[in-house]
């Protein structure tokens, strides 16, 4: 169990609670990918060091909670951030309009695609929040997509 690294050791010691805390930490901007938590948890389940059902539930609730947290933060502070000069230099208004056009055109499918393309989930959630995507659409997309990705990640860990 020592070969799982510091995150794996933390998960091994504190179990599903550690998974939820780490995944919620990613929701406030700490760069911890959901795969870095869910796959080691699956490995621990495969080794018999953690029960399976709590690991799957913790993975689902943690990822869902982290995404909701990040979406809420971006939605609440988004207007203030967009008024800042340094933000306009990093995210040019033209790029933001292009992203808004894509969200208007494709709607929630942009979030579905971003969930399965590495490195695009956080930016897509950020833009969706800045563009004030309705909560109902966001909730439907999140409930569906997280129900697919998190069991898949934990299962990959079990198979390892």
Order of alpha helices (4+ residues) and beta strands (2+ residues): alpha-alpha-alpha-alpha-alpha-alpha-alpha-alpha-alpha
